[in-house]
Amino acid sequence: MTQKENRIDRLFSDRTRKRFIPFLTVGDPTLEATFQLVHGLVEAGADLLELGIPYSDPLADGPTIQRASDRALANGVTIKDALDLVERLRTSGLETPIVLFTYVNPVLQYGIERLFADLAAKGADGIVIPDLPVEENAAAVKAAADNGVHVISLVAPTSDARIQKIGQQATGFLYCVSSLGVTGARSSLREDLQEFLERVRASTQAPTAVGFGISTPEQVKAIAPHTDGIIVGSAIVQEIERQGELLRDPDRIGEGVKRIKNFVHQLTSALQ
């Protein structure tokens, strides 16, 4: 896959539409549930999928996603399982862009060149590595470019100089962290969020997407005019946790997926 054929680039070639990006933890509560949930989320209006690889020390993640990681790790889920899931999704006909979310240590253990080659071979379009600073990402950025995938940079409310540095390097889309600290559903967002997003958009040619703390249709609707995409993670993972009993039951998994679809459809409808 060449860079021009990357599904993320194709998706954001139309900047007139706002894109919805849900986050799921791979293997929570089971790998089969994740497979079916991904298809359900696309049916509910997801434009791009962020799939978290479970990790024992997820520094950027709040308690909701930490618990999801713990459940997936108890199932023995690995990076290889996540890559195999992407391949299975592609084989099933799914063409929605997919980015994986992981941390530096698993990337180094797997091997940078090997990981990016496998991302491309399995059908992933990018990767988010929140604890990889822009000053240290040269090897990952080169391996990504060599394989036609993106390292998705994160930018937080910080100095103009740092926002400019990250924005100039960004490819795929720029992940704007709406609030400092870890992920988690929040009842309210920063008062200066709009001003921060305007600073980010002025720094980059890449599309922007906002995540961390967005959890309600009202928040989605309020933020949408100021960005190209909305990322919702903890609120969806929390709903998956609530429906865990159904999603683990082979005879009732369809009912569980339907409940998650209905929940996500309320969020995607706010972008219409």
C-alpha angles and dihedrals in degrees: 000000000000123000091255091058095052109130092223091058091048092049095052095041083092104060094173092083127067113231128220117216118187123194124219131175110235111243097017108158092348137336090247091053090051091051092052093041092054091055090045093051092051089052088051091056107275112158099187131013128223111199118193119216107219114249133180096227107036100175097182095047128092125219096281095059092036089060090048090052090050091052092049093046089051085059089054094246115172140178087267090056090051092050091047089051090054089050091050091050090051092047088052089059101261111150099173112123114261129201123184123219121213144133136261098256096058089045092053092045091051093044124252099240093041093049096051092046089052093046089057095042094051094046105258118144103203148344136232116213105178097186094051106097120213090246091062104036100088095108092048093046091051093047090048093050091047089057100039096249132115135243100216109219123215122219125191132191099285141119121331090239093056093044088051092050094050094041094053092054098042121117132176094017135329114245107220114203105219095201138018117253131036131333121275142126112279132195092219139020133225114289090224095048094110091051091049092050091050090053091050094048090051090055101054148043090210122097115257131227126187125219144155115082102011107133114143137062088240092057091046091052093047095051099039097084090059101050145033096237143021121216119202119183121143095043090055094042088051090053090049088053090053091051094042095116092055094043092053093051112086090207095051104031091105090060091050093049090050091055092051090047091053091049093050093044089063088057097045091047088063088067094056 
